Amino acid sequence: MPTYKKSQNIESIEKDLYSKPESYWLKKGERKVMKLFQLMSQRVPAYKDFLKSNKIKPDKIKSVKDFKNIPAVDKNNYLRKYPLEALCWDGELKDHNWVISTTSGSTGEPFYFPRKKEQDKIYADTAELYLRNNFAIEKYSTLYINGFAMGAWIGGVFTYQAVRYVMERGGYPLSIITPGIFKREIIKSVQKLGPKFDQIIIGGYPPMIKDMIDDAIREGLDWSKYKLGFIFSAEGFTESFRDYIIQKTGIRNIYTSTLNHYGTVDLGTMAHETPLSIFIRRFLASRQKVYKTVFNSIFRFPTFAQYNPAIFYFEEENENLFCSSFSGLPLVRYDLKDHGGVYTLAGIKRKLNLNGHDLDQIIQGIDLGKGIWNLPFVYVYERSDFIVKLYGANIYPETVRKSLQEREFASFVTGKFTMQIQFDRTHTQYLEVNIELKESVNETKELKKKIQKIIMIYLLRENSEYRSNYRESPSRQKPKILFWPYEDSHFFRPGVKQQWVRK
């Protein structure tokens, strides 16, 4: 077997993650975020104006305590308020080299996020660390099948560039193929190339990966013949979903063979599951009383991940998550519009101890990879305010609302609806749209088909992510239409604000 050169920098970081205390990383994060604030206040024209408008004097911000009183920025009060070049370092855009990703534009005009090679290398560091820790890529020849969308969205291209960096600088026996979201091409890659490698890692959106696994089984593919790993992104999932993936593919180690990212197009990959975070999540899921003390509710199940505060500095304020980072567009106290919170590793241990569980003891003898990373945690719920995710695509109520406002439906429906993602018995997800009929109107098959068709026309017209998924698997993108009587208490109880999205 050939000898591969080692990635010395990553080995050093890896050693520090296991050996240096959590306090080291937290203090490093505080120093970095204070430096970021000072640099932005001097060199980013938009942020200088933002601070001036909010009567913030940068030289008065001398501590992290001061920092936490700075107003947060978001898309509306900052990113969309200023020209793109004003959001960049020194107001410079056109004279630099960028890779530009975009949001889907489902709530209006898409926003374009430029990033430089530094951001790609940061994600490459992250990827290299978990590829070593979870999948031992320094030991096994590995085929990474990149099943993320390969258009202007961040997932596919960002992943390709990061893995390419890891391959080249680390000298690992690592190869990548980029079929994107096309399930048939992923299956063919496994069939044709899989036997030539020690292991296969497949990255993609959870529902798409699940469908691909099921399709392959129907075609006679025996997943247990391969040493497999799965890397997910774009949305959360339950532990029963993880169990389903493990059961269908024959994966042996629950904690090291799957992981989910927490990332956004705004900032990139900010955190990811680790074997430890998966263990804690599963441990809590089977103990409702302890779970509720950690996450405050037994009805919501967040993604639970670890992060490096020296790279992405998270804050929690009234269950809203802020993040600061030297990203493509540098951002300080950026309101992610995500609900969740942060925990230190020490804080999680205390929570468990108060409920009679010693984390250090209960993980004894469990294979959690090479070791425990002494990093804090961030947890995030699926956004409950205005979207659902269908195969990784953000589906916004506004699109459905406009479709129901078509004149031909005016005599039949009120225009009120509630949409949600449901799963059938095989864990296949679909979009369900519950629609209120006008008083004394009865549903018909013809009306149901017409509304389904118009909703799909609007989604295809307005939502680039949905459109891309539709080209790959049109039948899975069809919404299921359910009609309800006027003022039915299940979805349309009078006197309360309409709930357009239900999680």
N, C-alpha and C positions, 0 to 999 in steps of 0.2 A: 504494500500500500504506500502511495507517495506521501512525503512529508510536506505539510503546509506551514507556511510561516505564520507566526502569531500576531494578533492585533495588540501590540503592547499597550497602547493607550486604553483600550477597552478592558484589558486584563487588570490594569491599575484601578480603573473606575469600579470594576466588578469587585475587586478585593476591598475597596473602600466601602461599598454598599453593605458588605457582610460584616466589616470590622469596625467602622466608625459609628459612634452612637448617633441616634436620631437628632440629638441636640446640635451636632455638627452640621447636619443638612439644613435644619431649621434656621440656624444663625447665618449660614451661607446664603440661604434664600433671602433673609432680611437685608443683608448687605447688597445683594444683587438688585433687589427691587428698589432700594433707595438710590442706588446708582442709576438705574433705569429712569426713575422719576427725574432726577437732576439733569440727566442728558436730554431727555425729552423736553423738559422745560426750557432748555437752551437751544436745541437743534431742530425741533419739529414745529414748523410754523403754526399748524392747526392747534397743537396742544398749548403752545404759548398763548394763542388767542383765547382758547378755552379757559385757561387758568385766569387770564385777565378778566374775561367776562364774568367769571365766578368769584372775582376778587380774592384770588389765592396768590399769595406771594411765595414763590418757590424757596427763597432763603429762610422762610419761617418754618419750613418742613424739615425738621432736624431729627426726627425719630419715627419709628414704625407707628407709634401711637398717633403722632401728627398725621402720618401718611393715611391712616384709616379714616381721617376726617375729610379727605379730598373727595369731591363729588365724583361719582362713577361716570364713565363714558359708555355710550352704546351706539347703535347704528343711527338712531334718529338725532341725538344731540351732538354727535361727533362725526361719525363716518360719512353720513349723507349730507352733513351740513357744510363740509369743506371740500374743495377740489382734491382729487386723488393725490396730486403731487404735493399738496400742503400737508398731507398725512405722512409723507415719507421723511426720512432723515434729511435735513438741510433743504427740504422742499424740492428734492431732485428725483425725477422719475425717468425721463426720456433718455438720459445719458448712462443708464445702468442696464444690467442684464437681469431680466426677471423671468420667472415661470409664473403664469397667472392662472388662478383658478376662480371659479364663479359659483355663486349660489344658484338655486334653480329659478329664482325670480317669481316664485308662486304668489308672493304677496305684492308684487309690483315689479319694478325694474330690478334685474339681478345686480348684485354688487360684486365687483371684481377685486380679488385679493392677490396682490403681487407678493412673491417671496423670492429670496435669493438662495444661492447654494448653501449659505450658512444654515438656513432652516432645513434644507434637505439633509445636511450632515448631522444636525441635531436629531432628526428622526432616525437617521441611520444608526446613530449611537444607541438610541432607545431600542430599535429593532435588533441590533447586534446583541445587546444585553439579554433580551428575552429569547432570542434564537439560541443563544448559548445556554442560558439558564434552563429553559424549558425543553429544548430540542437537541442540545449538544451538537450543534452544526460543525464543531471542530473535530468531531469523531465520526460522524456519519455523512456519507454523500447524500445531498438533499436536493430535491426538486421542489421549488416554490411555484405553485400555480396561482397566479394573480387573477382572482375572479372579481376584482372590483371594477367599476365602470371606468372605461378608458377615455372618456371625453374631456370636457373642460372642467369636470368636477375633480376634487382633490384626491379622492381615494385611490384610483388606479394608477395615475401617473406618479403621485407622491410615493406610493408603495414601490413601484418599479424603480424609481430613482434611488430610494433608500436601500433596497436590496442590492441594486447594482453597486452602490458605494461599498456595502458590506462585502460583496464578492471580491471586489478589486483590491481594497486596502487590507482585508483580513486574510486573503488567500485561502478561503475555505473551499471545500469541494461542494460549492453551492451553485445551482443553476436556476434560472427563472424563465417561465413562459407566461405570456399575458393574453389569455383568451377573453378576458373581461367577463361580462355577465352572461356569456353564452354557455348555457349548461352543457349542451351537446359537445362543444369544444373542450370543456373541462373534462368530461367523461372520456373523450378520445385521448386527451393528454395523459390521463391516468392509465388507460389501457395500453397505449403505445409506448409511453416513456417510463411509467411507474416501475416496471420490473428492472430497469437499468440503474435504479438508485436505491440506496439503503432505506430512505424514507421520503415521504411526500408530505408537504405542508400546503394546505389549500386556504387561501384568504378570500373573504367575500362577505356579502350581507347575509345575516343569519337565515332569513326565509329562503333566499335563493340557494344557499348551500344545502339547506334541508331538502328542498325540492330536487336538487341535483342528486343528492344521495339516494332519494327514493326512486328517481328515474333510472339511475344506474342499477339499482337492485332489480327493478322490473326488467331491465335489459339483460340480467344474468350476471352482473359484475359482483364478485365476492370481495367485499371491502376488507375482510379479515386477512386476506393475502398480503396486505400492505401494512407497513409501519406508518401510521398517519398522525397528522396534527392539523388543527384548524384554528385560524385566526379570523375573528369577526370584527365588524365595525358598523357604525351608522345607527345602531339602535340596540336597546337592551333586550334581554330575554330572561326567561325563568330558568330555574334549575331543572325543571322537568323537561324543558327544551334541551338542555345540555345532556340530560340522561338519555333522551331520545337519540341524539347524535351518537353518543357513546354506544348505546345498544345496537344501533343499525350498522356501525362501522367496526365494532370489536375493539375499540380503544381500551387500553388497560389502565392507564393512569389518569384518573379524573382531573387531577390538579395540574399536571404539566402538559397535557395534550390539547387543551383548548384555552383560548384567552380572548377577551373582548377589549376593544379600545374605547376610550372616551376622547373624542376629538371633534373639532369643528373646522370648517373651511377658513374661518377667521384666524385661528391660531395654530391649526394643525393637530397633531396627536399630543394631547396634554397628559394623559395618564393611561394606564392599561391594567388589566387584571394580572395578578401574580399568583403563583400557587398558594401563597399565604392568604391573599384576599379571597380566592375561590373557596379555600377551606373554611374561612370565617363565615363567608356568605352561606355556605351549605350548612354549617354548624348552626347558625342562627335560624335558617329557614325551617329547621326541624324542631325549634324551641321557641314557640310564639311569645312566651312571656319575656324571654331574654331579648328576642328580636325587637319587641316593642320598646324596650328600654334604650335600644341603640338607635332605631330609626323612627320611633314615635308612632308608628302605625303598623298594623298587620295586613293592611289592604294594598299597600304599595311596595314594590320590590325593586330597589334601585340597583343600578350597576355600581359595583364597589371595587375601586381600583387604587393602586398606589401611584404616587407621583414624586418627582424630584423638585422641591421648592426652589432650588437654585436655578431652575430652567423655567418652570411654570409656577408662579406664586399664586396660590388660591386663597380666597377669603370667603367666608360665609357671613351674610348679613340678612337676617330675617328669612332664612332658608333660601335666599338667592345666592348664586355663585358668581363671584368676580374672579378674574384672572389677569395677571400682569406678565408680560413676556417681551423679550427682544425678538418679536416675530417679524414677518415681512413688512407689515405696517406695525411699528412698535405700539403697544397698547398698555396703559396703566389703569388698573381698577376697571377693567372692561366687564360690563354687565353682560354675561352670557345668555341671560334670559332663561337660565336653567335652574330648576329647583333641586336643592340637595344640601350638602354640608361637607365639612372636613373633620377629620379625626387625626390626632397623632397616634402613632403606634402605642405609646404609653397610655393614651386615653382609652383606646380600645381594650387594652389589657386591664385597666382599672374597671371599665364597665363589666367585663366578664367576671373579674374577681368579685365584684359586688353581688353577682348572681351565682357565686359558688363555683366558678370555672377558672382554672389556671391555664392560660393559653400555652405557656411554655411546657406544661406537663401534657396537655391533651394532643399536642402535635408530635410528641415523642414517637418515633417509629413510623411516621408517615412520610412518604417520599414527596417532598416539596421542592424538588430540584436540587441545586447545589447548596442552597442555604436561604436564610431569611434576610431580606433587604430591610435595613433600618430606616424606612421612609414612611412618611405620613400617608393617610388615605383621603380620597375624595369620593363621595357618593353622589349619584345624580339620578333623578327620576326622569322617566319620559316626560317631555313637556306636556303639561295638562291644560295649557291655556288655549292653544289654537291650532294644533296640528295632530295628525296621526301619520304613522309611517307605514307604507305599503311596499315591501321589498326594497327598503332603503330610501324610497322616494317620499319626500314631505308632501302630504296631501292637506291642503288648506281649505277651510270651510268656504272661503270667498268664491272659489271655483264652483263648488256645488251650488252655492247660493245663486250665483248668476245663471246657472243652467236651469234652475227651477223657476227663474223669473221670465223664462221664455213665454211669449204671449199665448202659445197654444196650450199652456198648462194653467192659465189663469183661472179657469172655471173649475179646476179639479183639486188643486193643492194650495195650501196657505202660504207656502214658501218656507215654513219652518221644518227643520230636520235635525237629527242627531246622527252623527257618523261615528263608527268605531271599528276597530280591527278585531275580527273574530277568528277562531281556529276550528277546523273540523276535527274529526276523530283521529286523523293521521297527522295532526299538527300543521296542516297546510293553512296558511293565513289567507284571509280575503277581506275586502272592504265592504262593510255593511252600512247602508244608508237607510235610516228610518225616517219616513216622510209622513207629515200630517196631512190628511185629506180634509177638504172643506166639508162643512156640515152637510149631511144627507148625501154625500157622494160615496159611491161604492167603488172598490178597486176592480180593475179589469186587467187581464193579461196584456192587452194591447197598450194600455197606459203604462204598465210596468216596463214593457220593452222600449217604449218611446223615451221614457225618462232615463233608463239605463243608457240608451244610445246617446242622448244629448249630454249627459254627464261625462261620458267617455270622450265625446267630441271636444268638450271644453277642457278636460284634463290633457288630452293630446295636443291641443292648441296652446295651452298656457304653461304646461309643466314639462320641462325638458327631461327631468329624471323619470317621470312616469312614461313619457314617450319612448325613452330608451328601453325601459323594462318591457313595454308593450311590444316592441319589435322582437324581443326575445321570446316572450311567452304571453301572447294576447289573452288567452283564456283565463289566466290567473289574475289579470288586471281588471276583469269585469266586476263592477260593483254588484252586490246583491241588494235588491230593492225590497224593502218591507214597508207596507202602508199601515197606518194607524188611524183609528177614528178621530174625529175632531175633538180636541181637548182631552185625549186619552191620558190618564194620570201617569202612565209608565214613562212617557217621554215629553208630553205636552201639557202638563198640569198648569192650568191658568193661574195667573197672579205671581208667577216667578220668572226670573230671567231665563231665557231660552239657553239650554245647554247644547251648543253646536257640536261639541266633541265629548265623547265619553270614553274613559280609559278603563 
